[in-house]
Amino acid sequence: MKTHLLFILMVFLLVGFTSAIPTTNPATMIGNNNFTLSAVGCSPSGCWFQYGIIPTNLMVWTIIENPHREFGAPITTSTTYYAAACDETGCGNVVSFTTLPPTPLAVSTLGYAVTNMTQSKFNILFLVIDIFIPYAWLFPANLATTGIVIVCGMLFFFIYVGFWTRQRGVAGPVIIGLLTASTIMFSNRGLNLGIPVEFQAIAQALLYASMAGIFLIFLKK
């Protein structure tokens, strides 16, 4: 009798362990177009995640990975999502989270000088202010960054002088410098490639040196 009861108990325990569904943890590292999902109690073969904007219809399935980092499309900003961890035994509890609002891009003042001059009807008294004030954002805000810009600018300019001395022309390097600096400085993110802010000072130095190198183009050796 005891043997039979022990056997039945082992069967119930085995069935209970094998039929346990995973438990979905709260989403972490939530951004405006990304989040991380994790779970516990997954089967040995692993688990995947299903998420969507309707709790009863989780249409997007991820790969078998725990934890899983999801980013990009179809994730949108300021949206509430529902997610659940799943394996071959079924899907666990549903958790909800909301993505962050969009991050506005920096507004450039490029071209404001012309706008200000035309609006003031080319008033001579405001001409200097209209030309230089809109471009004040180009100059670094602290002395350390200013030093980096000055040193790197001089370095790049001497490189242009070396090109001019040996080849009697710097048109090609100057054009490459202007394009490269503008690419890195675009919206302070380098075409949204995630270039660190520290490189903005070097990009500014390259831009200034390239602008100065334009004068070398018109010089004759």
C-alpha positions as a Markdown table, in Angstrom:
| # | Residue | x | y | z |
|---|---|---|---|---|
| 1 | Met | 0.0 | 0.0 | 0.0 |
| 2 | Lys | 2.8 | 2.4 | 0.9 |
| 3 | Thr | 4.6 | 1.5 | -2.3 |
| 4 | His | 1.5 | 2.4 | -4.3 |
| 5 | Leu | 1.0 | 5.7 | -2.5 |
| 6 | Leu | 4.7 | 6.6 | -3.0 |
| 7 | Phe | 4.4 | 5.8 | -6.7 |
| 8 | Ile | 1.3 | 7.9 | -7.1 |
| 9 | Leu | 3.0 | 10.8 | -5.3 |
| 10 | Met | 6.0 | 10.6 | -7.5 |
| 11 | Val | 3.8 | 10.6 | -10.6 |
| 12 | Phe | 1.9 | 13.7 | -9.4 |
| 13 | Leu | 5.2 | 15.5 | -8.6 |
| 14 | Leu | 6.7 | 14.6 | -12.0 |
| 15 | Val | 3.6 | 15.8 | -13.8 |
| 16 | Gly | 3.6 | 19.0 | -11.7 |
| 17 | Phe | 7.2 | 19.8 | -12.5 |
| 18 | Thr | 6.9 | 19.1 | -16.2 |
| 19 | Ser | 3.7 | 21.1 | -16.7 |
| 20 | Ala | 4.9 | 24.2 | -14.8 |
| 21 | Ile | 4.7 | 27.3 | -17.0 |
| 22 | Pro | 7.3 | 30.0 | -16.8 |
| 23 | Thr | 6.9 | 33.2 | -14.8 |
| 24 | Thr | 7.4 | 36.5 | -16.6 |
| 25 | Asn | 9.5 | 39.1 | -14.8 |
| 26 | Pro | 8.7 | 42.8 | -15.1 |
| 27 | Ala | 10.3 | 44.4 | -18.1 |
| 28 | Thr | 13.6 | 46.2 | -17.5 |
| 29 | Met | 15.9 | 48.7 | -19.4 |
| 30 | Ile | 12.9 | 50.3 | -21.0 |
| 31 | Gly | 13.7 | 53.0 | -23.6 |
| 32 | Asn | 11.7 | 54.8 | -26.3 |
| 33 | Asn | 12.2 | 51.9 | -28.8 |
| 34 | Asn | 13.6 | 49.1 | -26.7 |
| 35 | Phe | 13.1 | 46.9 | -23.6 |
| 36 | Thr | 14.4 | 43.7 | -22.0 |
| 37 | Leu | 12.2 | 40.7 | -21.1 |
| 38 | Ser | 13.2 | 37.9 | -18.7 |
| 39 | Ala | 11.5 | 35.0 | -17.0 |
| 40 | Val | 12.1 | 32.2 | -14.5 |
| 41 | Gly | 10.9 | 28.6 | -14.5 |
| 42 | Cys | 11.5 | 28.0 | -18.2 |
| 43 | Ser | 11.8 | 24.5 | -19.5 |
| 44 | Pro | 15.3 | 23.1 | -20.3 |
| 45 | Ser | 14.7 | 23.8 | -24.0 |
| 46 | Gly | 14.3 | 27.5 | -23.2 |
| 47 | Cys | 11.5 | 30.0 | -23.6 |
| 48 | Trp | 10.5 | 32.8 | -25.9 |
| 49 | Phe | 8.4 | 35.9 | -25.3 |
| 50 | Gln | 5.3 | 37.2 | -26.9 |
| 51 | Tyr | 4.3 | 40.8 | -26.7 |
| 52 | Gly | 1.8 | 43.3 | -28.2 |
| 53 | Ile | -0.4 | 46.2 | -27.5 |
| 54 | Ile | -3.5 | 44.1 | -26.6 |
| 55 | Pro | -3.1 | 41.8 | -23.6 |
| 56 | Thr | -5.3 | 39.1 | -25.1 |
| 57 | Asn | -3.5 | 39.1 | -28.5 |
| 58 | Leu | 0.3 | 39.0 | -28.2 |
| 59 | Met | 1.1 | 39.0 | -31.8 |
| 60 | Val | 4.9 | 39.5 | -31.8 |
| 61 | Trp | 7.1 | 36.5 | -31.0 |
| 62 | Thr | 10.8 | 36.7 | -30.1 |
| 63 | Ile | 13.5 | 34.1 | -30.5 |
| 64 | Ile | 14.2 | 31.5 | -27.9 |
| 65 | Glu | 16.4 | 33.6 | -25.5 |
| 66 | Asn | 16.2 | 34.5 | -21.8 |
| 67 | Pro | 16.7 | 37.3 | -21.0 |
| 68 | His | 15.8 | 38.8 | -24.4 |
| 69 | Arg | 16.6 | 42.4 | -25.6 |
| 70 | Glu | 14.0 | 43.7 | -28.1 |
| 71 | Phe | 14.6 | 46.9 | -30.0 |
| 72 | Gly | 13.5 | 48.8 | -33.1 |
| 73 | Ala | 10.4 | 48.1 | -35.2 |
| 74 | Pro | 7.6 | 47.5 | -34.4 |
| 75 | Ile | 8.2 | 49.2 | -31.0 |
| 76 | Thr | 7.0 | 52.8 | -30.8 |
| 77 | Thr | 7.4 | 55.5 | -28.2 |
| 78 | Ser | 4.9 | 56.3 | -25.4 |
| 79 | Thr | 3.1 | 53.0 | -26.0 |
| 80 | Thr | 1.9 | 50.4 | -23.4 |
| 81 | Tyr | 2.9 | 46.9 | -24.2 |
| 82 | Tyr | 1.9 | 43.5 | -22.8 |
| 83 | Ala | 4.3 | 40.6 | -22.7 |
| 84 | Ala | 4.4 | 37.0 | -21.5 |
| 85 | Ala | 7.1 | 34.3 | -21.3 |
| 86 | Cys | 6.2 | 31.0 | -23.1 |
| 87 | Asp | 7.7 | 27.5 | -23.6 |
| 88 | Glu | 6.3 | 24.2 | -24.7 |
| 89 | Thr | 4.2 | 23.9 | -21.6 |
| 90 | Gly | 2.4 | 27.2 | -22.2 |
| 91 | Cys | 2.6 | 30.9 | -21.5 |
| 92 | Gly | 3.0 | 32.5 | -18.1 |
| 93 | Asn | 1.6 | 35.6 | -16.6 |
| 94 | Val | 1.3 | 38.8 | -18.6 |
| 95 | Val | 3.2 | 41.9 | -17.6 |
| 96 | Ser | 2.7 | 45.4 | -18.9 |
| 97 | Phe | 5.0 | 48.4 | -19.4 |
| 98 | Thr | 5.1 | 51.7 | -21.2 |
| 99 | Thr | 7.9 | 52.8 | -23.5 |
| 100 | Leu | 9.5 | 56.2 | -23.0 |
| 101 | Pro | 8.5 | 59.3 | -24.9 |
| 102 | Pro | 10.6 | 60.3 | -28.0 |
| 103 | Thr | 13.7 | 62.3 | -27.5 |
| 104 | Pro | 13.6 | 65.5 | -29.5 |
| 105 | Leu | 16.5 | 66.3 | -31.8 |
| 106 | Ala | 18.6 | 69.3 | -31.2 |
| 107 | Val | 17.3 | 72.3 | -33.2 |
| 108 | Ser | 20.1 | 73.8 | -35.3 |
| 109 | Thr | 20.4 | 77.6 | -35.8 |
| 110 | Leu | 22.0 | 77.1 | -39.2 |
| 111 | Gly | 20.5 | 79.7 | -41.5 |
| 112 | Tyr | 19.1 | 81.9 | -38.8 |
| 113 | Ala | 21.5 | 84.7 | -39.8 |
| 114 | Val | 19.9 | 85.2 | -43.2 |
| 115 | Thr | 16.4 | 85.0 | -41.6 |
| 116 | Asn | 17.3 | 87.6 | -39.0 |
| 117 | Met | 18.9 | 90.0 | -41.5 |
| 118 | Thr | 15.8 | 89.8 | -43.8 |
| 119 | Gln | 13.4 | 90.3 | -41.0 |
| 120 | Ser | 15.3 | 93.4 | -39.7 |
| 121 | Lys | 15.4 | 94.7 | -43.3 |
| 122 | Phe | 19.2 | 94.5 | -43.3 |
| 123 | Asn | 19.5 | 97.0 | -40.4 |
| 124 | Ile | 23.2 | 97.8 | -40.2 |
| 125 | Leu | 23.0 | 98.2 | -36.4 |
| 126 | Phe | 22.0 | 94.5 | -36.0 |
| 127 | Leu | 24.1 | 93.1 | -38.7 |
| 128 | Val | 26.9 | 91.8 | -36.5 |
| 129 | Ile | 24.5 | 90.3 | -34.0 |
| 130 | Asp | 22.4 | 88.7 | -36.8 |
| 131 | Ile | 25.5 | 87.0 | -38.3 |
| 132 | Phe | 27.3 | 85.7 | -35.3 |
| 133 | Ile | 24.8 | 85.1 | -32.5 |
| 134 | Pro | 22.9 | 82.2 | -34.3 |
| 135 | Tyr | 26.2 | 80.3 | -34.6 |
| 136 | Ala | 27.3 | 80.6 | -30.9 |
| 137 | Trp | 26.3 | 76.9 | -30.4 |
| 138 | Leu | 29.4 | 75.9 | -32.5 |
| 139 | Phe | 31.7 | 77.1 | -29.8 |
| 140 | Pro | 32.4 | 74.7 | -26.8 |
| 141 | Ala | 30.9 | 75.7 | -23.4 |
| 142 | Asn | 33.9 | 74.9 | -21.2 |
| 143 | Leu | 37.6 | 75.6 | -21.3 |
| 144 | Ala | 38.7 | 71.9 | -21.4 |
| 145 | Thr | 36.7 | 71.3 | -24.5 |
| 146 | Thr | 37.9 | 74.6 | -26.0 |
| 147 | Gly | 41.5 | 73.4 | -25.5 |
| 148 | Ile | 40.8 | 70.2 | -27.3 |
| 149 | Val | 39.3 | 72.1 | -30.2 |
| 150 | Ile | 42.2 | 74.5 | -30.4 |
| 151 | Val | 44.9 | 71.8 | -30.2 |
| 152 | Cys | 43.2 | 69.4 | -32.7 |
| 153 | Gly | 42.4 | 72.3 | -35.0 |
| 154 | Met | 46.0 | 73.3 | -35.2 |
| 155 | Leu | 47.0 | 69.7 | -35.7 |
| 156 | Phe | 44.6 | 69.2 | -38.6 |
| 157 | Phe | 45.6 | 72.6 | -40.1 |
| 158 | Phe | 49.3 | 71.6 | -40.1 |
| 159 | Ile | 48.4 | 68.4 | -41.8 |
| 160 | Tyr | 46.7 | 70.5 | -44.5 |
| 161 | Val | 49.8 | 72.6 | -44.7 |
| 162 | Gly | 51.9 | 69.5 | -45.2 |
| 163 | Phe | 49.6 | 68.4 | -48.1 |
| 164 | Trp | 49.8 | 71.9 | -49.6 |
| 165 | Thr | 53.6 | 71.9 | -49.3 |
| 166 | Arg | 54.1 | 68.5 | -50.9 |
| 167 | Gln | 51.3 | 68.4 | -53.4 |
| 168 | Arg | 50.6 | 72.1 | -54.0 |
| 169 | Gly | 46.9 | 71.5 | -53.4 |
| 170 | Val | 44.6 | 70.5 | -50.5 |
| 171 | Ala | 41.2 | 70.5 | -52.3 |
| 172 | Gly | 40.7 | 66.8 | -51.9 |
| 173 | Pro | 41.7 | 66.6 | -48.2 |
| 174 | Val | 39.7 | 69.8 | -47.4 |
| 175 | Ile | 36.5 | 68.4 | -49.0 |
| 176 | Ile | 36.9 | 65.1 | -47.1 |
| 177 | Gly | 37.5 | 67.0 | -43.9 |
| 178 | Leu | 34.3 | 69.1 | -44.4 |
| 179 | Leu | 32.2 | 66.1 | -45.1 |
| 180 | Thr | 33.6 | 64.0 | -42.3 |
| 181 | Ala | 33.2 | 66.8 | -39.7 |
| 182 | Ser | 29.7 | 67.5 | -40.8 |
| 183 | Thr | 28.8 | 63.8 | -40.6 |
| 184 | Ile | 30.0 | 63.5 | -37.0 |
| 185 | Met | 28.3 | 66.8 | -35.9 |
| 186 | Phe | 25.0 | 66.0 | -37.5 |
| 187 | Ser | 22.3 | 66.4 | -34.8 |
| 188 | Asn | 25.1 | 65.8 | -32.2 |
| 189 | Arg | 24.8 | 62.1 | -32.9 |
| 190 | Gly | 26.8 | 61.5 | -36.1 |
| 191 | Leu | 23.9 | 60.4 | -38.3 |
| 192 | Asn | 22.3 | 58.8 | -35.3 |
| 193 | Leu | 25.1 | 56.2 | -35.1 |
| 194 | Gly | 25.7 | 56.8 | -31.4 |
| 195 | Ile | 29.0 | 58.7 | -31.7 |
| 196 | Pro | 30.1 | 59.8 | -28.2 |
| 197 | Val | 29.7 | 63.5 | -27.4 |
| 198 | Glu | 33.4 | 63.8 | -26.6 |
| 199 | Phe | 34.2 | 63.4 | -30.3 |
| 200 | Gln | 32.2 | 66.6 | -31.1 |
| 201 | Ala | 35.2 | 68.7 | -30.1 |
| 202 | Ile | 37.4 | 66.9 | -32.5 |
| 203 | Ala | 34.8 | 67.2 | -35.2 |
| 204 | Gln | 34.6 | 70.9 | -34.6 |
| 205 | Ala | 38.4 | 71.2 | -34.8 |
| 206 | Leu | 38.4 | 69.3 | -38.1 |
| 207 | Leu | 35.6 | 71.6 | -39.4 |
| 208 | Tyr | 37.5 | 74.8 | -38.5 |
| 209 | Ala | 40.8 | 73.5 | -39.9 |
| 210 | Ser | 39.0 | 72.5 | -43.1 |
| 211 | Met | 37.5 | 75.9 | -43.4 |
| 212 | Ala | 40.9 | 77.5 | -42.9 |
| 213 | Gly | 42.3 | 75.0 | -45.4 |
| 214 | Ile | 40.0 | 76.6 | -48.1 |
| 215 | Phe | 42.3 | 79.6 | -48.1 |
| 216 | Leu | 45.3 | 77.3 | -48.9 |
| 217 | Ile | 43.5 | 76.2 | -52.0 |
| 218 | Phe | 43.8 | 79.7 | -53.4 |
| 219 | Leu | 47.5 | 80.1 | -52.5 |
| 220 | Lys | 50.2 | 79.2 | -55.0 |
| 221 | Lys | 53.5 | 77.6 | -53.9 |
